[in-house]
Amino acid sequence: MNEKIIEILIDKLYENKEKYNYINLKSKNEYAGWVTNFNLKLIDGQTMCLDLTNEQDLFLLFVLAIAWSRTGPWENAAYFVTYLKVRKLDSVEFWLNEENVSNEEKNRNISANTVLSYIAEAKTRKKISFRKDIYKSIHLLAKNWINIKISLAMSNKTGEYKSFMYFMRNIEGLGVKNRKMFIKIPLILRELRCQNIYENIPGNFCCVPDARVKDACKELQIKLPTLTLEIDSLIKVSSVIYDYFGNLYDLPLFAYQDIKEQLVV
């Protein structure tokens, strides 16, 4: 692996921070997190974001992880969460109601079209779509919400976040086809860490080795450990990415697909 390429990749990330709406950098060029600013300007003049000190926004962070764990363009998850926040469908109580869940699932195609009208100058690479299998997963999230918060609070108290990752991993139905959540668990921790909600979250627990990131590693010849479906394996892979990029996490690798043509050694 060419170390110079890593340097250039990071430099190009900085250069493109105004171009791609997922590149949110702090003043010292550390990652501010995805949900700090979706860079989607709403028609009422506000900018879409999640304040993770607010419980409903915290709930939407977990919804984002659920939606993003499905295949398809990342915009689908971002716009889905935007739809829920604008429509104020962001409470645990709403998603505990099975009739609400059924109605939202039934009207998902209308919702995917409607969300574009909430955003000024909405631009997406592909047509926005909301997957049918997201809704029951959000219902399960709501049913487990109290225990999720307890697990997170315990990890914050002890500074030991592996137990929270195990807890999330063991909830049936948050992933695709009634499976368990896995790859996007570090996303939750990363966003909480970026907003300094829990300052003792280890950075090496916070990198997301999804398909886009792993493809970038292959092209850049960055060797990652073999990823199994175990939390220890996920942490090991996340840690290697963190060793390369620190508090930029997996962002340079995620951005690689968009900026790779600019890389010149």
Short mmCIF file of the C-alpha atoms (twelve columns), coordinates in Angstrom:
data_MODEL
# 
_entry.id   MODEL 
# 
loop_
_atom_site.group_PDB 
_atom_site.id 
_atom_site.type_symbol 
_atom_site.label_atom_id 
_atom_site.label_alt_id 
_atom_site.label_comp_id 
_atom_site.label_asym_id 
_atom_site.label_seq_id 
_atom_site.Cartn_x 
_atom_site.Cartn_y 
_atom_site.Cartn_z 
_atom_site.pdbx_PDB_model_num 
ATOM 1   C CA . MET A 1   0.000   0.000   0.000   1 
ATOM 2   C CA . ASN A 2   1.355   3.377   -1.067  1 
ATOM 3   C CA . GLU A 3   1.483   5.719   1.946   1 
ATOM 4   C CA . LYS A 4   1.599   8.683   -0.418  1 
ATOM 5   C CA . ILE A 5   -1.822  7.725   -1.781  1 
ATOM 6   C CA . ILE A 6   -3.259  7.920   1.751   1 
ATOM 7   C CA . GLU A 7   -1.850  11.430  2.134   1 
ATOM 8   C CA . ILE A 8   -3.266  12.518  -1.200  1 
ATOM 9   C CA . LEU A 9   -6.653  10.945  -0.416  1 
ATOM 10  C CA . ILE A 10  -6.895  12.941  2.815   1 
ATOM 11  C CA . ASP A 11  -5.775  16.150  1.065   1 
ATOM 12  C CA . LYS A 12  -8.427  15.672  -1.630  1 
ATOM 13  C CA . LEU A 13  -11.034 15.012  1.036   1 
ATOM 14  C CA . TYR A 14  -10.242 18.421  2.527   1 
ATOM 15  C CA . GLU A 15  -10.394 20.061  -0.899  1 
ATOM 16  C CA . ASN A 16  -13.841 18.590  -1.598  1 
ATOM 17  C CA . LYS A 17  -15.467 19.357  1.737   1 
ATOM 18  C CA . GLU A 18  -17.820 21.888  0.162   1 
ATOM 19  C CA . LYS A 19  -18.755 19.628  -2.743  1 
ATOM 20  C CA . TYR A 20  -20.062 16.488  -1.048  1 
ATOM 21  C CA . ASN A 21  -22.697 16.887  1.611   1 
ATOM 22  C CA . TYR A 22  -21.459 14.001  3.752   1 
ATOM 23  C CA . ILE A 23  -18.036 15.629  4.332   1 
ATOM 24  C CA . ASN A 24  -18.589 17.577  7.552   1 
ATOM 25  C CA . LEU A 25  -15.285 18.758  8.994   1 
ATOM 26  C CA . LYS A 26  -14.525 20.711  12.160  1 
ATOM 27  C CA . SER A 27  -12.103 23.643  12.259  1 
ATOM 28  C CA . LYS A 28  -9.133  21.298  12.779  1 
ATOM 29  C CA . ASN A 29  -10.290 19.054  9.919   1 
ATOM 30  C CA . GLU A 30  -11.608 16.353  12.222  1 
ATOM 31  C CA . TYR A 31  -14.879 14.731  11.240  1 
ATOM 32  C CA . ALA A 32  -17.918 16.436  12.762  1 
ATOM 33  C CA . GLY A 33  -20.135 13.441  12.061  1 
ATOM 34  C CA . TRP A 34  -22.740 12.707  9.437   1 
ATOM 35  C CA . VAL A 35  -25.816 13.827  11.351  1 
ATOM 36  C CA . THR A 36  -24.339 17.097  12.620  1 
ATOM 37  C CA . ASN A 37  -25.280 18.510  9.243   1 
ATOM 38  C CA . PHE A 38  -26.976 16.571  6.448   1 
ATOM 39  C CA . ASN A 39  -26.301 19.600  4.228   1 
ATOM 40  C CA . LEU A 40  -29.909 19.393  3.097   1 
ATOM 41  C CA . LYS A 41  -31.570 22.792  3.242   1 
ATOM 42  C CA . LEU A 42  -35.253 22.506  4.034   1 
ATOM 43  C CA . ILE A 43  -37.823 24.756  2.403   1 
ATOM 44  C CA . ASP A 44  -38.436 26.503  5.732   1 
ATOM 45  C CA . GLY A 45  -34.819 27.690  5.668   1 
ATOM 46  C CA . GLN A 46  -33.518 25.275  8.296   1 
ATOM 47  C CA . THR A 47  -30.755 22.770  7.645   1 
ATOM 48  C CA . MET A 48  -31.442 19.108  8.341   1 
ATOM 49  C CA . CYS A 49  -29.451 17.831  11.300  1 
ATOM 50  C CA . LEU A 50  -29.783 15.707  14.430  1 
ATOM 51  C CA . ASP A 51  -28.988 17.011  17.902  1 
ATOM 52  C CA . LEU A 52  -28.175 13.823  19.777  1 
ATOM 53  C CA . THR A 53  -28.887 15.411  23.155  1 
ATOM 54  C CA . ASN A 54  -32.536 15.359  22.037  1 
ATOM 55  C CA . GLU A 55  -34.128 11.942  22.554  1 
ATOM 56  C CA . GLN A 56  -36.181 12.010  19.368  1 
ATOM 57  C CA . ASP A 57  -33.095 12.892  17.335  1 
ATOM 58  C CA . LEU A 58  -31.169 10.151  19.127  1 
ATOM 59  C CA . PHE A 59  -33.903 7.708   18.157  1 
ATOM 60  C CA . LEU A 60  -33.550 8.890   14.541  1 
ATOM 61  C CA . LEU A 61  -29.815 8.157   14.656  1 
ATOM 62  C CA . PHE A 62  -30.650 4.513   15.320  1 
ATOM 63  C CA . VAL A 63  -33.278 4.656   12.561  1 
ATOM 64  C CA . LEU A 64  -30.579 5.979   10.223  1 
ATOM 65  C CA . ALA A 65  -28.377 3.010   11.103  1 
ATOM 66  C CA . ILE A 66  -31.268 0.639   10.381  1 
ATOM 67  C CA . ALA A 67  -32.113 2.258   7.049   1 
ATOM 68  C CA . TRP A 68  -28.471 2.483   6.011   1 
ATOM 69  C CA . SER A 69  -27.898 -1.205  6.784   1 
ATOM 70  C CA . ARG A 70  -30.000 -1.998  3.717   1 
ATOM 71  C CA . THR A 71  -28.540 -2.063  0.217   1 
ATOM 72  C CA . GLY A 72  -28.991 0.929   -2.066  1 
ATOM 73  C CA . PRO A 73  -27.669 4.505   -2.312  1 
ATOM 74  C CA . TRP A 74  -26.818 6.159   1.006   1 
ATOM 75  C CA . GLU A 75  -29.199 9.000   0.133   1 
ATOM 76  C CA . ASN A 76  -32.179 6.706   0.776   1 
ATOM 77  C CA . ALA A 77  -31.349 6.531   4.485   1 
ATOM 78  C CA . ALA A 78  -30.594 10.254  4.780   1 
ATOM 79  C CA . TYR A 79  -33.811 11.273  3.042   1 
ATOM 80  C CA . PHE A 80  -35.856 8.742   5.007   1 
ATOM 81  C CA . VAL A 81  -34.709 10.228  8.311   1 
ATOM 82  C CA . THR A 82  -35.319 13.709  6.900   1 
ATOM 83  C CA . TYR A 83  -38.879 12.688  6.018   1 
ATOM 84  C CA . LEU A 84  -39.513 11.403  9.532   1 
ATOM 85  C CA . LYS A 85  -38.123 14.498  11.219  1 
ATOM 86  C CA . VAL A 86  -39.992 17.001  9.038   1 
ATOM 87  C CA . ARG A 87  -43.247 15.076  9.463   1 
ATOM 88  C CA . LYS A 88  -42.587 14.702  13.218  1 
ATOM 89  C CA . LEU A 89  -42.800 10.914  12.972  1 
ATOM 90  C CA . ASP A 90  -39.793 10.639  15.243  1 
ATOM 91  C CA . SER A 91  -41.184 9.515   18.583  1 
ATOM 92  C CA . VAL A 92  -40.841 6.068   20.094  1 
ATOM 93  C CA . GLU A 93  -44.553 6.141   20.900  1 
ATOM 94  C CA . PHE A 94  -45.467 6.612   17.236  1 
ATOM 95  C CA . TRP A 95  -43.440 3.557   16.186  1 
ATOM 96  C CA . LEU A 96  -44.788 1.384   18.970  1 
ATOM 97  C CA . ASN A 97  -48.220 1.705   17.362  1 
ATOM 98  C CA . GLU A 98  -48.555 -1.151  14.844  1 
ATOM 99  C CA . GLU A 99  -51.239 0.679   12.863  1 
ATOM 100 C CA . ASN A 100 -48.865 3.611   12.334  1 
ATOM 101 C CA . VAL A 101 -46.131 1.210   11.228  1 
ATOM 102 C CA . SER A 102 -48.475 -0.471  8.765   1 
ATOM 103 C CA . ASN A 103 -49.677 2.835   7.313   1 
ATOM 104 C CA . GLU A 104 -46.155 4.182   6.843   1 
ATOM 105 C CA . GLU A 105 -45.068 0.957   5.178   1 
ATOM 106 C CA . LYS A 106 -48.082 0.993   2.860   1 
ATOM 107 C CA . ASN A 107 -47.484 4.610   1.836   1 
ATOM 108 C CA . ARG A 108 -43.684 4.365   1.534   1 
ATOM 109 C CA . ASN A 109 -43.594 5.158   -2.204  1 
ATOM 110 C CA . ILE A 110 -45.687 8.289   -1.712  1 
ATOM 111 C CA . SER A 111 -43.434 9.278   1.201   1 
ATOM 112 C CA . ALA A 112 -40.290 8.849   -0.904  1 
ATOM 113 C CA . ASN A 113 -41.716 11.228  -3.490  1 
ATOM 114 C CA . THR A 114 -43.048 13.643  -0.901  1 
ATOM 115 C CA . VAL A 115 -39.735 14.120  0.909   1 
ATOM 116 C CA . LEU A 116 -38.246 15.829  -2.145  1 
ATOM 117 C CA . SER A 117 -40.787 18.633  -1.750  1 
ATOM 118 C CA . TYR A 118 -39.432 19.361  1.745   1 
ATOM 119 C CA . ILE A 119 -35.915 20.051  0.480   1 
ATOM 120 C CA . ALA A 120 -34.774 23.107  -1.435  1 
ATOM 121 C CA . GLU A 121 -32.973 22.104  -4.631  1 
ATOM 122 C CA . ALA A 122 -32.980 18.395  -3.831  1 
ATOM 123 C CA . LYS A 123 -30.341 16.574  -5.867  1 
ATOM 124 C CA . THR A 124 -29.811 12.838  -5.722  1 
ATOM 125 C CA . ARG A 125 -27.752 10.420  -7.782  1 
ATOM 126 C CA . LYS A 126 -30.676 8.028   -8.115  1 
ATOM 127 C CA . LYS A 127 -34.388 8.039   -7.441  1 
ATOM 128 C CA . ILE A 128 -35.138 8.019   -3.715  1 
ATOM 129 C CA . SER A 129 -36.868 4.894   -2.443  1 
ATOM 130 C CA . PHE A 130 -37.843 3.650   1.008   1 
ATOM 131 C CA . ARG A 131 -37.533 -0.092  1.482   1 
ATOM 132 C CA . LYS A 132 -40.492 -2.060  2.779   1 
ATOM 133 C CA . ASP A 133 -38.446 -3.995  5.333   1 
ATOM 134 C CA . ILE A 134 -37.342 -0.877  7.249   1 
ATOM 135 C CA . TYR A 135 -40.649 -0.263  9.009   1 
ATOM 136 C CA . LYS A 136 -40.961 -3.403  11.106  1 
ATOM 137 C CA . SER A 137 -37.323 -2.966  12.127  1 
ATOM 138 C CA . ILE A 138 -38.120 0.517   13.449  1 
ATOM 139 C CA . HIS A 139 -41.057 -0.957  15.378  1 
ATOM 140 C CA . LEU A 140 -38.632 -3.441  16.959  1 
ATOM 141 C CA . LEU A 141 -36.242 -0.599  17.710  1 
ATOM 142 C CA . ALA A 142 -39.030 1.209   19.552  1 
ATOM 143 C CA . LYS A 143 -39.920 -1.909  21.527  1 
ATOM 144 C CA . ASN A 144 -36.298 -2.262  22.633  1 
ATOM 145 C CA . TRP A 145 -35.638 1.448   23.107  1 
ATOM 146 C CA . ILE A 146 -35.666 1.600   26.895  1 
ATOM 147 C CA . ASN A 147 -33.209 -1.281  27.180  1 
ATOM 148 C CA . ILE A 148 -31.017 0.206   24.444  1 
ATOM 149 C CA . LYS A 149 -30.757 3.444   26.414  1 
ATOM 150 C CA . ILE A 150 -29.959 1.520   29.598  1 
ATOM 151 C CA . SER A 151 -27.189 -0.407  27.817  1 
ATOM 152 C CA . LEU A 152 -25.744 2.804   26.382  1 
ATOM 153 C CA . ALA A 153 -25.862 4.524   29.770  1 
ATOM 154 C CA . MET A 154 -24.085 1.584   31.409  1 
ATOM 155 C CA . SER A 155 -21.332 1.694   28.791  1 
ATOM 156 C CA . ASN A 156 -20.976 5.416   29.355  1 
ATOM 157 C CA . LYS A 157 -20.679 4.825   33.098  1 
ATOM 158 C CA . THR A 158 -18.076 2.067   32.791  1 
ATOM 159 C CA . GLY A 159 -16.313 3.274   29.626  1 
ATOM 160 C CA . GLU A 160 -16.726 -0.244  28.216  1 
ATOM 161 C CA . TYR A 161 -18.665 -0.019  24.945  1 
ATOM 162 C CA . LYS A 162 -18.166 -3.538  23.687  1 
ATOM 163 C CA . SER A 163 -21.120 -4.621  25.841  1 
ATOM 164 C CA . PHE A 164 -23.334 -2.066  24.079  1 
ATOM 165 C CA . MET A 165 -22.173 -3.379  20.700  1 
ATOM 166 C CA . TYR A 166 -23.004 -6.924  21.814  1 
ATOM 167 C CA . PHE A 167 -26.408 -5.760  23.050  1 
ATOM 168 C CA . MET A 168 -27.249 -4.142  19.705  1 
ATOM 169 C CA . ARG A 169 -25.917 -7.163  17.839  1 
ATOM 170 C CA . ASN A 170 -28.249 -9.498  19.723  1 
ATOM 171 C CA . ILE A 171 -31.515 -7.752  18.865  1 
ATOM 172 C CA . GLU A 172 -33.302 -9.834  16.243  1 
ATOM 173 C CA . GLY A 173 -34.900 -7.987  13.358  1 
ATOM 174 C CA . LEU A 174 -33.002 -4.687  13.127  1 
ATOM 175 C CA . GLY A 175 -31.128 -5.882  10.045  1 
ATOM 176 C CA . VAL A 176 -32.136 -7.085  6.596   1 
ATOM 177 C CA . LYS A 177 -34.622 -9.958  6.365   1 
ATOM 178 C CA . ASN A 178 -35.215 -10.081 10.117  1 
ATOM 179 C CA . ARG A 179 -31.493 -10.449 10.765  1 
ATOM 180 C CA . LYS A 180 -29.462 -8.641  13.396  1 
ATOM 181 C CA . MET A 181 -27.710 -5.298  12.981  1 
ATOM 182 C CA . PHE A 182 -23.952 -5.494  12.502  1 
ATOM 183 C CA . ILE A 183 -21.930 -3.269  10.148  1 
ATOM 184 C CA . LYS A 184 -23.671 -0.016  11.121  1 
ATOM 185 C CA . ILE A 185 -23.248 -0.394  14.902  1 
ATOM 186 C CA . PRO A 186 -20.001 1.653   14.772  1 
ATOM 187 C CA . LEU A 187 -21.936 4.402   12.970  1 
ATOM 188 C CA . ILE A 188 -24.030 4.939   16.109  1 
ATOM 189 C CA . LEU A 189 -20.969 5.169   18.328  1 
ATOM 190 C CA . ARG A 190 -19.141 7.436   15.901  1 
ATOM 191 C CA . GLU A 191 -21.956 9.965   15.699  1 
ATOM 192 C CA . LEU A 192 -22.272 10.055  19.486  1 
ATOM 193 C CA . ARG A 193 -18.513 10.521  19.774  1 
ATOM 194 C CA . CYS A 194 -18.421 13.259  17.144  1 
ATOM 195 C CA . GLN A 195 -21.054 15.270  19.038  1 
ATOM 196 C CA . ASN A 196 -19.211 14.657  22.328  1 
ATOM 197 C CA . ILE A 197 -22.314 13.095  23.841  1 
ATOM 198 C CA . TYR A 198 -20.196 10.323  25.353  1 
ATOM 199 C CA . GLU A 199 -16.572 11.431  25.448  1 
ATOM 200 C CA . ASN A 200 -15.215 8.045   26.517  1 
ATOM 201 C CA . ILE A 201 -16.194 6.164   23.333  1 
ATOM 202 C CA . PRO A 202 -12.998 4.684   21.829  1 
ATOM 203 C CA . GLY A 203 -12.289 6.012   18.342  1 
ATOM 204 C CA . ASN A 204 -11.266 2.586   17.110  1 
ATOM 205 C CA . PHE A 205 -14.839 1.342   17.730  1 
ATOM 206 C CA . CYS A 206 -16.254 3.929   15.329  1 
ATOM 207 C CA . CYS A 207 -15.254 3.027   11.745  1 
ATOM 208 C CA . VAL A 208 -17.838 1.435   9.463   1 
ATOM 209 C CA . PRO A 209 -16.386 -1.213  7.112   1 
ATOM 210 C CA . ASP A 210 -19.337 -1.284  4.726   1 
ATOM 211 C CA . ALA A 211 -19.144 -2.389  1.081   1 
ATOM 212 C CA . ARG A 212 -18.141 1.044   -0.193  1 
ATOM 213 C CA . VAL A 213 -15.315 1.308   2.346   1 
ATOM 214 C CA . LYS A 214 -14.076 -2.234  1.705   1 
ATOM 215 C CA . ASP A 215 -14.079 -1.660  -2.063  1 
ATOM 216 C CA . ALA A 216 -11.938 1.441   -1.534  1 
ATOM 217 C CA . CYS A 217 -9.499  -0.560  0.594   1 
ATOM 218 C CA . LYS A 218 -9.133  -3.140  -2.173  1 
ATOM 219 C CA . GLU A 219 -8.365  -0.496  -4.785  1 
ATOM 220 C CA . LEU A 220 -5.924  1.281   -2.470  1 
ATOM 221 C CA . GLN A 221 -4.359  -2.038  -1.405  1 
ATOM 222 C CA . ILE A 222 -5.133  -1.415  2.246   1 
ATOM 223 C CA . LYS A 223 -5.232  -4.842  3.826   1 
ATOM 224 C CA . LEU A 224 -8.035  -5.275  6.335   1 
ATOM 225 C CA . PRO A 225 -8.422  -8.295  8.621   1 
ATOM 226 C CA . THR A 226 -11.008 -10.817 7.482   1 
ATOM 227 C CA . LEU A 227 -14.397 -9.633  8.712   1 
ATOM 228 C CA . THR A 228 -16.571 -12.285 10.326  1 
ATOM 229 C CA . LEU A 229 -19.989 -11.729 11.860  1 
ATOM 230 C CA . GLU A 230 -18.553 -11.290 15.353  1 
ATOM 231 C CA . ILE A 231 -18.243 -8.026  17.291  1 
ATOM 232 C CA . ASP A 232 -14.567 -8.670  18.086  1 
ATOM 233 C CA . SER A 233 -13.888 -9.009  14.352  1 
ATOM 234 C CA . LEU A 234 -15.799 -5.801  13.606  1 
ATOM 235 C CA . ILE A 235 -13.747 -3.925  16.219  1 
ATOM 236 C CA . LYS A 236 -10.516 -5.350  14.796  1 
ATOM 237 C CA . VAL A 237 -11.341 -4.143  11.279  1 
ATOM 238 C CA . SER A 238 -12.569 -0.786  12.579  1 
ATOM 239 C CA . SER A 239 -9.325  -0.404  14.523  1 
ATOM 240 C CA . VAL A 240 -7.172  -0.867  11.417  1 
ATOM 241 C CA . ILE A 241 -9.130  1.847   9.598   1 
ATOM 242 C CA . TYR A 242 -8.812  4.122   12.629  1 
ATOM 243 C CA . ASP A 243 -5.056  3.544   12.708  1 
ATOM 244 C CA . TYR A 244 -4.853  4.924   9.164   1 
ATOM 245 C CA . PHE A 245 -7.243  7.842   9.420   1 
ATOM 246 C CA . GLY A 246 -7.740  8.688   13.100  1 
ATOM 247 C CA . ASN A 247 -10.656 11.037  13.756  1 
ATOM 248 C CA . LEU A 248 -11.557 11.095  10.083  1 
ATOM 249 C CA . TYR A 249 -12.695 7.501   10.714  1 
ATOM 250 C CA . ASP A 250 -13.777 5.754   7.494   1 
ATOM 251 C CA . LEU A 251 -14.717 9.051   5.795   1 
ATOM 252 C CA . PRO A 252 -11.756 9.186   3.353   1 
ATOM 253 C CA . LEU A 253 -12.491 5.637   2.242   1 
ATOM 254 C CA . PHE A 254 -16.210 6.337   1.903   1 
ATOM 255 C CA . ALA A 255 -15.380 9.405   -0.196  1 
ATOM 256 C CA . TYR A 256 -12.854 7.558   -2.354  1 
ATOM 257 C CA . GLN A 257 -15.430 6.572   -4.968  1 
ATOM 258 C CA . ASP A 258 -16.307 10.235  -5.527  1 
ATOM 259 C CA . ILE A 259 -12.803 11.715  -5.508  1 
ATOM 260 C CA . LYS A 260 -10.561 8.937   -6.824  1 
ATOM 261 C CA . GLU A 261 -10.205 10.524  -10.265 1 
ATOM 262 C CA . GLN A 262 -8.515  13.480  -8.558  1 
ATOM 263 C CA . LEU A 263 -5.800  11.298  -6.996  1 
ATOM 264 C CA . VAL A 264 -2.479  11.840  -8.723  1 
ATOM 265 C CA . VAL A 265 0.694   10.480  -7.205  1 
# 
